[in-house]
Amino acid sequence: MPRADDSSTPAASAAPAPEPFHREAPGRPAVHGTLHRPSGPARDGLVLTHGAGGDSSARLLVALGAAFADAGLAVLRCDLPYRQARPHGPPSPSGAARDRDGLRHAVSELRSMLPGRVSLGGLSYGGRQASMLAAEEPEVAAGLLLLSYPLHPPGRARELRTAHFPSLRLPVVFAHGSQDPFGTLDELAAALASIPGPAALVSFDGAGHGLGRGRRGPDAETIERVVDAFLSRVHPEATGHRR
């Protein structure tokens, strides 16, 4: 099976090759991941993180990192603190605040490298933590990209993870598949009504959790739609944005 970072990944980038990224600061979780730089000077940036069972090499994140870099953004794919501590296994509920602190540090590090704005996003659990951080600290990011948001545990539709939605006042773009067991498109559309800031839902027919179909990862069209939807709402000034 090819690795997530190889050339078979959809939307391979013409930008420079991604480079390892590691930063440490006293009293804060380390930032560890991969940086995608655009071919020209970057003004804005995006931090992306992973779901509960994976890491920042997830195929969806790799493809998005390359595509956003092609559009002119610097993209940092980062591993959350719990994944840095152990290579396998789910996050602990008691560690969620530290995971959010890790995202806060990642945004801070990327922002220190750029003259413009930095957004934040994540897949599933990572997106949930990103949105909770943005609800707690509205100025932490310019916008949110929430990929396959885990609206509720599979089969437990009443256990909604939306208590913080009324505190989201920054632009939010959700990308969600019609076959995602963590929430239907109708459920997610209803939940968006509780978000006071600009919120949009980009849906993918037949896609599951991770925006792939069946055993396949996300295709090039899926990546392009996510990138275009997010840039048009949050970073329309991106130098490579297709209009």
KEVEX-926891 format. One record per residue (C-alpha): x, y, z; residue number from 1; residue in three letters. Coordinates in steps of 0.5 Angstrom, whole numbers, plus 500, padded with zeros to 3 digits. Each point is the difference from the previous one (the first is absolute). Layout:
BEGIN
+------+-------+-----+------+--------+
| east | north |  up | semi | martor |
+------+-------+-----+------+--------+
|    X |     Y |   Z |  NUM |    Ala |
...
+------+-------+-----+------+--------+
END
This chain:
BEGIN
+------+-------+-----+------+--------+
| east | north |  up | semi | martor |
+------+-------+-----+------+--------+
|  500 |   500 | 500 |    1 |    Met |
|  503 |   507 | 498 |    2 |    Pro |
|  502 |   505 | 506 |    3 |    Arg |
|  495 |   506 | 501 |    4 |    Ala |
|  506 |   504 | 497 |    5 |    Asp |
|  502 |   497 | 494 |    6 |    Asp |
|  498 |   503 | 493 |    7 |    Ser |
|  494 |   495 | 499 |    8 |    Ser |
|  496 |   505 | 505 |    9 |    Thr |
|  495 |   504 | 496 |   10 |    Pro |
|  501 |   507 | 499 |   11 |    Ala |
|  508 |   500 | 500 |   12 |    Ala |
|  503 |   506 | 501 |   13 |    Ser |
|  504 |   504 | 495 |   14 |    Ala |
|  503 |   504 | 506 |   15 |    Ala |
|  507 |   498 | 504 |   16 |    Pro |
|  500 |   494 | 503 |   17 |    Ala |
|  497 |   500 | 507 |   18 |    Pro |
|  505 |   500 | 506 |   19 |    Glu |
|  500 |   498 | 507 |   20 |    Pro |
|  498 |   505 | 505 |   21 |    Phe |
|  502 |   500 | 507 |   22 |    His |
|  499 |   505 | 506 |   23 |    Arg |
|  501 |   500 | 507 |   24 |    Glu |
|  498 |   505 | 505 |   25 |    Ala |
|  501 |   500 | 508 |   26 |    Pro |
|  493 |   498 | 503 |   27 |    Gly |
|  497 |   498 | 494 |   28 |    Arg |
|  499 |   494 | 496 |   29 |    Pro |
|  505 |   499 | 494 |   30 |    Ala |
|  497 |   502 | 493 |   31 |    Val |
|  502 |   494 | 495 |   32 |    His |
|  498 |   499 | 493 |   33 |    Gly |
|  501 |   501 | 493 |   34 |    Thr |
|  500 |   507 | 497 |   35 |    Leu |
|  498 |   501 | 493 |   36 |    His |
|  502 |   507 | 497 |   37 |    Arg |
|  498 |   503 | 493 |   38 |    Pro |
|  504 |   501 | 494 |   39 |    Ser |
|  500 |   508 | 502 |   40 |    Gly |
|  500 |   504 | 506 |   41 |    Pro |
|  494 |   498 | 505 |   42 |    Ala |
|  496 |   505 | 503 |   43 |    Arg |
|  495 |   496 | 503 |   44 |    Asp |
|  500 |   493 | 504 |   45 |    Gly |
|  496 |   494 | 502 |   46 |    Leu |
|  501 |   495 | 506 |   47 |    Val |
|  497 |   493 | 498 |   48 |    Leu |
|  500 |   494 | 505 |   49 |    Thr |
|  497 |   493 | 500 |   50 |    His |
|  495 |   496 | 503 |   51 |    Gly |
|  500 |   495 | 506 |   52 |    Ala |
|  502 |   494 | 497 |   53 |    Gly |
|  506 |   503 | 495 |   54 |    Gly |
|  505 |   505 | 500 |   55 |    Asp |
|  502 |   506 | 495 |   56 |    Ser |
|  502 |   495 | 495 |   57 |    Ser |
|  493 |   499 | 498 |   58 |    Ala |
|  498 |   500 | 493 |   59 |    Arg |
|  495 |   505 | 500 |   60 |    Leu |
|  505 |   505 | 504 |   61 |    Leu |
|  506 |   499 | 495 |   62 |    Val |
|  496 |   501 | 494 |   63 |    Ala |
|  497 |   506 | 503 |   64 |    Leu |
|  506 |   503 | 502 |   65 |    Gly |
|  503 |   499 | 493 |   66 |    Ala |
|  494 |   503 | 497 |   67 |    Ala |
|  500 |   506 | 505 |   68 |    Phe |
|  507 |   501 | 499 |   69 |    Ala |
|  499 |   501 | 492 |   70 |    Asp |
|  495 |   505 | 502 |   71 |    Ala |
|  505 |   504 | 503 |   72 |    Gly |
|  499 |   498 | 508 |   73 |    Leu |
|  505 |   498 | 504 |   74 |    Ala |
|  497 |   493 | 504 |   75 |    Val |
|  503 |   497 | 506 |   76 |    Leu |
|  497 |   493 | 501 |   77 |    Arg |
|  501 |   498 | 507 |   78 |    Cys |
|  500 |   495 | 505 |   79 |    Asp |
|  496 |   501 | 506 |   80 |    Leu |
|  503 |   499 | 507 |   81 |    Pro |
|  497 |   493 | 502 |   82 |    Tyr |
|  502 |   498 | 493 |   83 |    Arg |
|  507 |   502 | 501 |   84 |    Gln |
|  500 |   497 | 507 |   85 |    Ala |
|  498 |   493 | 497 |   86 |    Arg |
|  500 |   498 | 493 |   87 |    Pro |
|  494 |   496 | 500 |   88 |    His |
|  493 |   500 | 504 |   89 |    Gly |
|  495 |   505 | 501 |   90 |    Pro |
|  500 |   506 | 504 |   91 |    Pro |
|  498 |   501 | 507 |   92 |    Ser |
|  494 |   504 | 502 |   93 |    Pro |
|  505 |   503 | 506 |   94 |    Ser |
|  505 |   502 | 495 |   95 |    Gly |
|  495 |   504 | 495 |   96 |    Ala |
|  502 |   507 | 503 |   97 |    Ala |
|  508 |   498 | 499 |   98 |    Arg |
|  498 |   499 | 493 |   99 |    Asp |
|  497 |   506 | 499 |  100 |    Arg |
|  506 |   504 | 503 |  101 |    Asp |
|  504 |   496 | 495 |  102 |    Gly |
|  496 |   503 | 494 |  103 |    Leu |
|  500 |   507 | 504 |  104 |    Arg |
|  508 |   499 | 499 |  105 |    His |
|  500 |   498 | 493 |  106 |    Ala |
|  496 |   506 | 498 |  107 |    Val |
|  504 |   504 | 504 |  108 |    Ser |
|  507 |   497 | 497 |  109 |    Glu |
|  497 |   501 | 492 |  110 |    Leu |
|  497 |   507 | 502 |  111 |    Arg |
|  507 |   502 | 502 |  112 |    Ser |
|  503 |   498 | 493 |  113 |    Met |
|  495 |   504 | 496 |  114 |    Leu |
|  497 |   507 | 499 |  115 |    Pro |
|  493 |   498 | 499 |  116 |    Gly |
|  494 |   496 | 503 |  117 |    Arg |
|  501 |   493 | 502 |  118 |    Val |
|  494 |   495 | 500 |  119 |    Ser |
|  499 |   494 | 504 |  120 |    Leu |
|  496 |   493 | 498 |  121 |    Gly |
|  500 |   493 | 501 |  122 |    Gly |
|  497 |   493 | 499 |  123 |    Leu |
|  495 |   497 | 505 |  124 |    Ser |
|  503 |   500 | 507 |  125 |    Tyr |
|  505 |   505 | 498 |  126 |    Gly |
|  495 |   505 | 497 |  127 |    Gly |
|  496 |   499 | 506 |  128 |    Arg |
|  505 |   503 | 504 |  129 |    Gln |
|  502 |   505 | 495 |  130 |    Ala |
|  493 |   503 | 501 |  131 |    Ser |
|  500 |   499 | 507 |  132 |    Met |
|  506 |   504 | 500 |  133 |    Leu |
|  497 |   506 | 496 |  134 |    Ala |
|  494 |   500 | 504 |  135 |    Ala |
|  504 |   501 | 506 |  136 |    Glu |
|  505 |   505 | 496 |  137 |    Glu |
|  496 |   503 | 494 |  138 |    Pro |
|  507 |   504 | 498 |  139 |    Glu |
|  504 |   494 | 500 |  140 |    Val |
|  498 |   499 | 492 |  141 |    Ala |
|  498 |   503 | 494 |  142 |    Ala |
|  495 |   494 | 499 |  143 |    Gly |
|  499 |   493 | 501 |  144 |    Leu |
|  500 |   494 | 495 |  145 |    Leu |
|  496 |   494 | 503 |  146 |    Leu |
|  501 |   494 | 497 |  147 |    Leu |
|  495 |   494 | 501 |  148 |    Ser |
|  498 |   503 | 507 |  149 |    Tyr |
|  498 |   495 | 505 |  150 |    Pro |
|  493 |   503 | 501 |  151 |    Leu |
|  499 |   494 | 505 |  152 |    His |
|  502 |   493 | 501 |  153 |    Pro |
|  498 |   495 | 495 |  154 |    Pro |
|  493 |   497 | 502 |  155 |    Gly |
|  499 |   505 | 505 |  156 |    Arg |
|  497 |   506 | 497 |  157 |    Ala |
|  497 |   504 | 506 |  158 |    Arg |
|  507 |   501 | 503 |  159 |    Glu |
|  502 |   506 | 496 |  160 |    Leu |
|  507 |   503 | 500 |  161 |    Arg |
|  497 |   507 | 499 |  162 |    Thr |
|  500 |   504 | 507 |  163 |    Ala |
|  505 |   504 | 497 |  164 |    His |
|  497 |   502 | 494 |  165 |    Phe |
|  497 |   506 | 502 |  166 |    Pro |
|  506 |   503 | 502 |  167 |    Ser |
|  503 |   499 | 493 |  168 |    Leu |
|  500 |   507 | 497 |  169 |    Arg |
|  506 |   499 | 494 |  170 |    Leu |
|  499 |   498 | 493 |  171 |    Pro |
|  499 |   492 | 501 |  172 |    Val |
|  500 |   495 | 494 |  173 |    Val |
|  498 |   493 | 501 |  174 |    Phe |
|  501 |   494 | 495 |  175 |    Ala |
|  496 |   494 | 501 |  176 |    His |
|  498 |   494 | 496 |  177 |    Gly |
|  493 |   497 | 500 |  178 |    Ser |
|  502 |   493 | 502 |  179 |    Gln |
|  504 |   503 | 507 |  180 |    Asp |
|  498 |   496 | 506 |  181 |    Pro |
|  501 |   506 | 504 |  182 |    Phe |
|  495 |   504 | 498 |  183 |    Gly |
|  495 |   501 | 494 |  184 |    Thr |
|  500 |   505 | 495 |  185 |    Leu |
|  493 |   503 | 503 |  186 |    Asp |
|  503 |   499 | 507 |  187 |    Glu |
|  506 |   504 | 499 |  188 |    Leu |
|  496 |   505 | 496 |  189 |    Ala |
|  495 |   501 | 506 |  190 |    Ala |
|  506 |   501 | 504 |  191 |    Ala |
|  503 |   506 | 496 |  192 |    Leu |
|  494 |   504 | 502 |  193 |    Ala |
|  502 |   501 | 507 |  194 |    Ser |
|  507 |   503 | 497 |  195 |    Ile |
|  499 |   508 | 500 |  196 |    Pro |
|  506 |   501 | 496 |  197 |    Gly |
|  501 |   498 | 492 |  198 |    Pro |
|  499 |   493 | 499 |  199 |    Ala |
|  500 |   495 | 494 |  200 |    Ala |
|  499 |   493 | 499 |  201 |    Leu |
|  503 |   497 | 494 |  202 |    Val |
|  497 |   493 | 499 |  203 |    Ser |
|  503 |   494 | 496 |  204 |    Phe |
|  495 |   494 | 498 |  205 |    Asp |
|  502 |   493 | 501 |  206 |    Gly |
|  506 |   502 | 504 |  207 |    Ala |
|  501 |   498 | 507 |  208 |    Gly |
|  505 |   502 | 506 |  209 |    His |
|  506 |   503 | 497 |  210 |    Gly |
|  496 |   502 | 494 |  211 |    Leu |
|  502 |   494 | 496 |  212 |    Gly |
|  496 |   495 | 497 |  213 |    Arg |
|  500 |   492 | 502 |  214 |    Gly |
|  508 |   499 | 501 |  215 |    Arg |
|  502 |   505 | 495 |  216 |    Arg |
|  503 |   507 | 503 |  217 |    Gly |
|  497 |   507 | 498 |  218 |    Pro |
|  500 |   501 | 493 |  219 |    Asp |
|  503 |   506 | 496 |  220 |    Ala |
|  493 |   503 | 499 |  221 |    Glu |
|  499 |   500 | 508 |  222 |    Thr |
|  506 |   503 | 501 |  223 |    Ile |
|  499 |   506 | 495 |  224 |    Glu |
|  493 |   501 | 503 |  225 |    Arg |
|  502 |   500 | 507 |  226 |    Val |
|  506 |   505 | 498 |  227 |    Val |
|  495 |   505 | 496 |  228 |    Asp |
|  495 |   500 | 505 |  229 |    Ala |
|  505 |   502 | 506 |  230 |    Phe |
|  504 |   505 | 496 |  231 |    Leu |
|  494 |   503 | 497 |  232 |    Ser |
|  497 |   501 | 507 |  233 |    Arg |
|  506 |   501 | 504 |  234 |    Val |
|  506 |   502 | 496 |  235 |    His |
|  498 |   503 | 493 |  236 |    Pro |
|  506 |   504 | 499 |  237 |    Glu |
|  504 |   493 | 500 |  238 |    Ala |
|  505 |   501 | 494 |  239 |    Thr |
|  499 |   494 | 497 |  240 |    Gly |
|  492 |   499 | 501 |  241 |    His |
|  496 |   498 | 494 |  242 |    Arg |
|  495 |   505 | 498 |  243 |    Arg |
+------+-------+-----+------+--------+
END
